[in-house]
Amino acid sequence: MLLENSFRVPVPVDEAWSVLLDVQRVVPCMPGATLSEVDGDSFKGKVKVKVGPIVVIYSGTAEFVEKDAALKRVVMSATGKETKGAGTAKAILTATLVP
């Protein structure tokens, strides 16, 4: 499945780039996400997903696999497992900043 999204932020690209790399500042912007540990380019946390009456909490890890300052592009890999079930999830996130 491929999900795409774009949005504008009212700051210069270089300023947005430094924020994008600061996981502790970005995670609170994601509804249902909490950060429990940061170790360099790797981090751990949980994501609570609610769809209608169904609530699932995933516990997992993510890491930066690419940080290209010249192209203002990051790639992250994430994996998670349900805390109360057998479900799993994997994701590759690519973010590119443009002026």
N, C-alpha and C positions, 0 to 999 in steps of 0.2 A: 504494500500500500504506500502510496506517495501522497504526503500532505504538504501543501505549500502555503506560505503566508508572507506578506510583506507589510511593512508599516513605516511611518516616518517619525523621526525623533528630532526635536529642535536644537540639536547640538552638532558641532563639527565632527566629521568622521573620526579623527584622531581621539577625541574625547570619548565618543561612543565605543571605540575599540578598547580603550582601557577598562571601561565598565563591563563590556562583554566578557573579558577575560577574568573578571572578579566574580567568581562563583558565589561567594557569600552575599554579594549585592544582587545577583541575578535570580537566585533561587526564590526569594520572597515574591518575585513578580509572577511566579508560576502558581496558579491556584492549586492548593492541595499538596504542594511540595514542601518538604523539610530537609534540611541538610544536617547530617550528624558528624561528618568527618571530612577533612580536606588534607590530602597528602600530596603535595606538588600538583601534578596534572591529573590526579585521580581523586575521586570523592565518593562518599557514600551518603545515602539518604533514603527517604520514603516518599511515595506519591500516593495520595488518596484520590481515587477516581470514582465519581458518582454519575451514574446514568439512570435517571428515573429513580426507582426504589432500590436499585442495586448499588452497593458500595464495595469497592475492592481496594485494598491497600497493598502496594508493591514495595518491597524493600530491595534495594539494589545498589549497583555501583555504576559510575560513569567515568570517562576519562577523555581528555583532549588527545586526539590522535594526529591532529594537524593544527598548527597555528602559523599562518602565513601573514606576517605583518605588512609585507609589500602589497599583497592582494586584498588585505583586510578580510581574510577568510579563515574560519575555524571549522573543524570537523570533530564531532564528539561521538563516542560509542557508549551506549548504555544497555545494561541488562538488569532485569528485575524478576523477583519471584513473589507470588502472593504470600502474605504473612499468615493467612488462614486457609489456604487452599493449595492446589497443585499447579495453578496457572503460572505461566512465565511470559515475559515480554522482552523484546530486543528492539533497539532503535539506533539509527545512525542520523545524527543531526548535522546539517551543514548550514552555516550562517555566513553571509557575505554582506559587507557594508559597502554602500556606494554613496558618493556625495549627492 
